[in-house]
């Protein structure tokens, strides 16, 4: 054990230093993860997924010799500089994002470009735990909920219902549904994008096919959210507004994510 500790002394010291430097921004990220109506409740799972993806390659990585590259140091220094500057300016997202070049530089400096290439995706996957700025979240959510409400209106009209849309509200003769920010589909889009990236990483196929799978998370997330809005609106109009809240509302959110997962899985198999 002593030999192992001595072997990785420098790496351990650098990791401890980076953790200490980023500790305040980690607390900010934690608060965003568990805030009420958070869009990043999945964030806590991301580091574990990254660790698991690297662990799966442990035997392959053990075969590669350590080849230190001096090109890693500029990445580390540049990332730390961005972190310090962003922290002073309170641009917390950019401060947290600077952790990515620091990690990339750490791997490159201590282990070389070949090992970095092998674990590049797991490292970049960490970006899915990093909350976007609130101004970006608000703008995306606002536009998505209007778009989803408009599409749901068209589907309901095609089903024979008389529907009027006012903003993000869907008004029918016996019920009205308001598509709130949390129901805009942005939360499921962010989570599904993370899931889609893993699907693309694992699937067998060309780079273009992998990109296609990742980008397909956007229409899948939007489509499944529209299905949810149509379902809830249908229940409210036919059975009454009281039936469309609470259990039915929450259950539809879970079932829609399961549906989106199934659609992505089938899509991957078709593309493969």
PyMOL commands that set and color helices and strands:
alter all, ss='L'
color gray80, all
select helices_A, chain A and resi 2-7+9-33+43-56+58-62+71-89+92-111+113-118+120-129+134-158+181-183+186-202+207-239+241-244+247-271
alter helices_A, ss='H'
color red, helices_A
select strands_A, chain A and resi 163-166+169-172+176-178
alter strands_A, ss='S'
color yellow, strands_A
deselect
rebuild
show_as cartoon
